[in-house]
């Protein structure tokens, strides 16, 4: 989607569609005030003042509403902006927008208001992404990180790195124009230390992306194991609703069942899949194939066992060999059916096969130790990386450009250490700085703008 000419005046509903007590309709552009004044009975004399009046169509009442005018550049978009606060009936919203369109405005594309804020230097690309993340946050942790990024903390990191790059560039570039026999002596250790400082900061920040992406998108948890170990019961207990069919008949679950839940501020996506066993049923075999394939796309695998499967651990090789060690959490289910002696025997057998692997003993039926399993999931998310940065990178665009910048600075350092001409070194440093500038939008890339802003909702 190509964003339109910014000289047009645009309008859209900027509150969720549907019935509500109040709906807000936003109009932005150089004709915003003139267009809105034609359909509103009160004169909008002062910016940032609410006026109560009537919205009329050919002297017929559409609604009684509040209206406020923001004079550019002191507005969200940097242009003249008018907002109508109307009663939230769908027909009122529809008729009001039709009136505005009939007076010469055009309907805004998704993200077009934010795009105009960007091109008018009201926000940069990092802040624009943070706005999108705030809107789409569906967990407390995701919201907190998005607000932190929106407040400018992430910008400080990029600006500090860019400043270090410019300092390094000036240190080297100042020597490029000298004749070879007159080049001032260069402090190689100082230059190498400058390279190290930039590369280390970027690498540390990039290492926060895995955790940041998990927090924004949700941690994917696969519930895997043989039939009838209580996988579906565990899924239902974890998500607090009957999402999976529970039955004593093996092979009941054949397709992938998905459900989301927030645990201590972090979003988790649970997937219940077919029980792993040898089967001649073609439909069940396809479900088992999907279950095993899902391992690669999961962040955590809850490998569920019970007393029966404990006595046949050697039959689980099909699963055991495919689950990376760092993804696995063992869950011994149905402990309510075991005596202390049986539980001890089962735990010992599991420990012999799965050395140094976390084991949680639960009863999904009796809701026993489910809180311990939840705590273990939270601990595993914290363990995903050792980056204790308060600000987390969550954007794949930022991640890709930061990785490219690291490559440029490493290549520049290698060229410098190998004694290549300083002009070649300078070009690599410039390329690294340009990657950082693309992150904040200081360097233009229209294709990226189209993709980024088109992911916003209409009205934002």
N, C-alpha and C positions, 0 to 999 in steps of 0.2 A: 504494500500500500504506500503510495507516494503522498506525503502530506501536502495540502493545498497551499495556494498563494496566501501569504499572511495578511494581505491587504483586505481580504474579505472579512466581514463581520460574521461571527459564528454564534450559535446558541445551542444549548442542550440542557436536559434535566441533569442536575448534578447530585441528586439524592436517589436512593434506590427506587426503581419503578414499582408500581403497585399502590394499593391504598395505604395512606398514612395520615397523620394529623396535619403535617406540613410538608410541602414539596418545594424545593429550591430550583429555579430555572436561571441559568447563567447566560449572559450575553457579553461578548468581548469583541472589540474592534473599534475602528475610528468612527463608525456610525452608531455605536451601541446606544449612546444617550439619545440621539435623534430618533432612532427607531422605537425605543421604549417609551419616550415621552409622548409619541403619537397615540399610544394605546392606554396610557395611564393618566388619570384625571388630575393628579397633583404634580406641580412643578418640582423637579428635583434640583432645588436651588443650591444646596450645600453637599459636597462629597462627604461620605461616611455618616450621613444622617438617614435614619429610617423614616419613610413617609408612608402614611396610611391613606389609601385611595382605592379607586375602582379601575378594573381592567374592562375596557369596553370594546365591543365590535359593532360598529354602526349604531352607536348609542344604546346597544343592548348589553346588559351586564353579563360578564363572564365570571367575575369573582371580585370580592373585596380582598385586598392583599397589602402586604408591606413591600416596599421597594427601596433599595439602597444603591447609591452610585459611588463607584470608586474611580477617581480621575487618574489616568495614567500619568507617570509611570508608577504611582503609588498604589498598585494593585497586584494581584497574584500573577497575571499575565504580563504586566508592564504596560498594558493598553487600557483604554477606557473600558470599564466593566460595570454592568448593571445586573443586579440580582432581584428577581421576584420571589417573594416568599408567599406562596399561594396555599389554599387548602389542598390536601393531598389526594383528591379524587382523580382517577385516571382521565376522566373526560375533561376536567378543568385544566389539567396539565396539557393534554392534547390540544385543546382549543387555544390556550395561551401561546404555545409554541407555534401553532399554525398562524396566529396573528403576527408573531415576530417574523416568521419566514415570509409572510405576505408583504411585510414592510421592507424586505430587501436583505435579510440575514440568510445564512445558509446553515444547515445542520452540521454540527461539529463531528469530526471523526474521532474514534477512540484516542485519547491522549493528546488531543490537539490543544487544549488549554495549557497543559504542562509543556508541550513543545514550544508554544509561544512564550511561556515564562522562561524557557531555556534560551531561545534566540534573542530575547530582550534582556539577558544577563540577570534575571531574577533568581535563577537556580542553575547549577551546573549538572552534568550528567550523573555524577555520583548522587547528588541530592534528588534528582529525578527518580533514580532507581530506588532510593530510600523511600520516597513517597509511595511508589508502587508496592514496595515491600510492607510498608505500614498498612496499606489498604488490604493487602492479601494475607497479613499475619493472622493465623488462627490458633496461636498458642502464646502464652505469656512471654516465654523466652524469645520467640521470634519477634514479638512486638517490641520488647525492650531493646534488642539488638538493632532493630530498624530505626527506632527513635534515636538511639545513640549515634547511628550513622547519619541520620537526618540532621542531628545537631551540629555536625561538622567534624566529629572526631576522626572519621575515616579520611576526610579531606586533609586534615593536619598531617596524617601519615604520608599521604601521597605528596603533599607540598614539601614536607621535610626531605623526602627522598629526592624529589626533583631539584630542590635547592642544593643538596649534596652533589647531584649530577652536574649541575651548572658550575658549582665551585670546582669540581674536578676538571670539567671541560675548559674553564678559563685558565686553570693552572697549566694545562698542556697546550692549549691553543695559543697562549701568549708567546710560545716559543716557535710556532710553526712558521711565522713570517721572517724569522731571522735567517740570514745566510748560514750554511752548515758550519762554517768555521767561527761563527759568532753566536751560536746558540747558547744562552745562559745555562749554567750548570743546573741540572734538574735533580731534585731529591727523590730518588727512585723509591726509597722506603716510604716516604710520605705519600707518593702517588699510589703505591700498592695498598697502603693502609686505607686510602680514600676509596679505592675499588672495593676492598673488603667490607668497609662500612656500608656501602650501598647494597652490595650483593647480600650481605647478612640480613639487613633490614627487610629487603624485598622477600628473601627466602623465608624469613620468620613470618611475615605477614601472609604470604601465599600458603604457608602450612596451616593457617586457620581456616582455609576454604572448606576443607572436608567437614569440619564441625559446623561451620556456618551454613553450608548447604543442607546438612542434616536438620539443623534447627529450623530452617525456612521451609523445607520440603517435607520434613517428617522422616523419622527413622524407619526403614523397612525391616520388619521382623517376620521371618518365615517360621511357621510352626510345622515341624517335620517329624516323621517317625513311622513305625509300622501301624497297621490298622488296629483299632480298638485299644489304643493306649490312652485315649482321652484327649486327643488333640482338639477336637471340636468343642468339647466341654471346657477345655482350658481357654480356647479362643473366646467362647461366650462369657466366661468368668472375667477375662481380662478387659473385654470391651463393654461389659455390663449390659449385654443384650443377647437375645437368641439369634445370632447371625448364622450359625452353622447348625445343620440337622444332626442331632445326637441319636445314635442307635447302636445296639449290640451287634448288628449285622456288619461284618467286615466289608469295606469298600463303599460305604454310604456316601462319603465325600469323594467326588470325582473331578469337579471343576475347582477353580481357585476362588475362595471366598475372601473378600477384602472388607476390613473395617478399620476406622480411625478412632483414636482416643488420645486425650491429653493426660499425661502422667507427670505431675509435679512441674507443670509449665512447659513440657516438651511434647511435641506431637509424635505419635507412633502410628505407623501403618502396619496392621497385622494381616497376615495371609495364611489362611488354613487351606491345606492341599490334600490330595489323595494320599492314603496310607501306602507306604512303600512295601511291596511284596511281589512275588512272582505271580502273575495272573495271565490267564488265557483269554480273558474278556477284552476285546479290542477297545471298547470305550474306557474301561478302567486302565488299560495299558497306556492309553493316550494321556489320561489324567496323571499317572505316575511319571510319565516322561516330562510333562509340564512341571510337576513338582520338583524334579531333580534339576531341570533347567532354571528354575526360580532361585536356586542357591546362588548362582553367579550375580543375580540382580538384587540380592538382599544384603543388608548391613549387619544383621544379626540373625543367627539360626538357632531357634529353640528346638533342640533335639529331644523329643519326648520319649520316655521309656516307662514301662511298668514292670511288675514282678515277673510276668511271663517273658517279656523281651529281655530282661536281665539274665534269664537262664539260657538265652539263645543269642548272645551278643555277637557271636561269630557270623550269624546270618545277616548282620547289619552292614557288612562290608560295602555294599552298594552305596550306602549313605556315607559311611565313615570316611571313605577315600575321597569323597567329593567336597566335603565341608572344610574350608580353610580353618586352621586352628584358631585364628583370631576372631572368627565369626561365631564359634560354637558356644552355646550355654546348654549344659545338660539339665533336663528337668525330669526327675523321677516322680511320676504321678501315681495316684491311687494309694497313697501311704496310709489312708484310713482303713484299708483292707489288710494291712500287714501287721504282724506282731513285731515287737522290738527285735527279736532274733532274726526274723525274716528281713526286716529293714536293714539291720546290720550286715547280714549276708549279702544282700543286693547291693548295698553301698560299696562293700569291699570289692565285689566283682567288677562293678563299674569303674572304680578307682584303678584297678589293675589294668584295664584296657585303655581308659582315658586318663593318663597321668597328667597332673597339673591342669586339669580342665574344671572349670567352675561347675559344681553340682548343686542344684536347688531341689529340695524335697517338698512336694506339694500335694494337696488334694483339691482338685478343681471342684469336685462334688461338694466337699465340706468347707470350701473357701479357706483352707489351711495354708499358711505361708505364702499366699499370693502377694502380700506386701513385701516379702523378702525378694520375690521374683521381680517386682516392680523396681525395688532399690537396686537390684543387680543390673537391670536394663539401664537405669540412670547412670550407674557407675561405668558401664561399658561405653556409653556415649562420651563420658568425660575422658575415658582412656583412649579414645580414637586418635588423639594426638596430644603431644605434650606442650602445645602452645597455650600459654596462660594469658594471652592477650585479651584485654577487655573488649576490644572491638574486633569483630569477626568479619572476614570477607565472605559475602554471600552471592556475588554476581559472577556468573561464568565468563561474562565479557571482561570484567576486571581481572579475573584469574588468568585468562588467556593472554591478555596484554601484559600482565605482570610477569608471566613466565617468559614471554618474548623479550621483555626488558632485561630479565636476568641473563638470558642467552647473549644479548648484545653486550652487556657489561662484562660478562665472563670472557667473551671473544676479544673485547677491547683490552682487557687485562692481559690475556695471553699474548696478543700482538705486541703490547708494550713490553712485556717481559722478554719476548724473543727479539726485541730490537728493531721492529718494523718502523717505517717512517711514521712520524707523529700524525701526519695528515690522515693516514689510514686508521690510526687509533681514534682520532677525533670523529671520524665518520661513524664508527660503531657506538661511541658514546652518545653522539647526537641521536642515533636510531633508538637507543635506550631511553633517552629523555623524551623523545617523541611518543614512545609507547605510553609513558606516564601521562603525557599531555593529552593523549587520546582518551585516557580513562576519565579525565575530568571534562573533556570536551573542548579543551583549548585548541586542539587541532581538529578541523572539520572532517567528518565522514558521514555524508548524507545517507548512505545505505544503513549504517548503524542506527542513525536517528529514526529512520522509518521503522526498523524492527523494534527498537526499544519503546518508542512512544505508542506504537500500535498495540502493545500488550496492555495498555491502560484501559480502564473502563470509559465509556462515553460520558462526558460531563467532567472528566478530569484531564 
